[in-house]
Amino acid sequence: MSFFADLAYGTYLGPFPMIALVGILTYVIILATAILASGKKWSKRLRRVPMKVHRAMGGLAIVLATLHLLIGISLYV
């Protein structure tokens, strides 16, 4: 768990710690997945997006949220 603890507050990709970047990225993916699902009612372009893309984005959000959770818990373990 020390690897995740070192990773959590490391600023490898800019001024923000890695835990914040993973959290922001997770939020953006969840928001994009929701827009993709609900936007099919009002946008002809979004109607052509297959359901596989929606499921893949949901799976990616779950993986990122799990990584975010592990990084956060590793700070206290």
C-alpha positions as CSV (number, residue, x, y, z in Angstrom):
1,M,0.0,0.0,0.0
2,S,3.0,2.3,0.3
3,F,3.1,2.6,-3.5
4,F,-0.5,4.0,-3.6
5,A,0.3,6.3,-0.7
6,D,3.3,7.7,-2.5
7,L,1.3,8.0,-5.7
8,A,-1.6,9.8,-3.9
9,Y,0.2,13.1,-3.2
10,G,2.7,12.9,-6.0
11,T,2.5,15.8,-8.5
12,Y,3.5,13.9,-11.6
13,L,1.2,15.5,-14.1
14,G,1.0,19.1,-13.0
15,P,0.3,21.1,-9.9
16,F,-2.5,18.8,-8.5
17,P,-1.9,15.6,-6.6
18,M,-2.6,12.4,-8.4
19,I,-5.6,11.6,-6.2
20,A,-7.3,14.9,-7.3
21,L,-6.6,14.2,-10.9
22,V,-8.0,10.7,-10.8
23,G,-11.1,12.0,-9.0
24,I,-11.6,14.8,-11.6
25,L,-11.2,12.3,-14.4
26,T,-13.6,9.9,-12.8
27,Y,-16.2,12.7,-12.5
28,V,-15.7,13.8,-16.1
29,I,-16.2,10.2,-17.4
30,I,-19.3,9.7,-15.3
31,L,-20.7,13.0,-16.5
32,A,-20.0,12.1,-20.1
33,T,-21.6,8.7,-19.7
34,A,-24.7,10.3,-18.3
35,I,-24.8,12.9,-21.1
36,L,-24.4,10.1,-23.7
37,A,-27.3,8.2,-22.2
38,S,-29.7,11.1,-21.7
39,G,-28.6,13.0,-24.8
40,K,-30.0,10.4,-27.2
41,K,-33.4,11.9,-26.8
42,W,-32.5,15.3,-28.1
43,S,-29.5,14.8,-30.4
44,K,-29.5,12.9,-33.7
45,R,-25.7,12.6,-33.5
46,L,-25.8,10.9,-30.1
47,R,-28.4,8.4,-31.3
48,R,-25.8,6.8,-33.6
49,V,-23.5,6.0,-30.7
50,P,-23.7,2.3,-29.9
51,M,-24.6,0.9,-26.5
52,K,-21.1,-0.7,-26.3
53,V,-19.6,2.8,-25.9
54,H,-21.9,3.6,-23.0
55,R,-21.0,0.4,-21.3
56,A,-17.3,0.8,-21.9
57,M,-17.4,4.3,-20.4
58,G,-19.3,3.0,-17.4
59,G,-16.7,0.3,-16.9
60,L,-13.9,2.8,-17.2
61,A,-15.6,5.0,-14.6
62,I,-15.8,2.0,-12.2
63,V,-12.1,1.2,-12.7
64,L,-11.1,4.8,-12.1
65,A,-13.4,5.1,-9.0
66,T,-11.8,2.0,-7.6
67,L,-8.3,3.4,-8.2
68,H,-9.4,6.6,-6.5
69,L,-10.7,4.7,-3.6
70,L,-7.5,2.6,-3.2
71,I,-5.4,5.7,-3.4
72,G,-7.5,7.5,-0.7
73,I,-7.6,4.5,1.7
74,S,-3.9,3.9,1.3
75,L,-3.2,7.3,3.0
76,Y,-4.8,6.1,6.2
77,V,-3.5,2.5,6.3
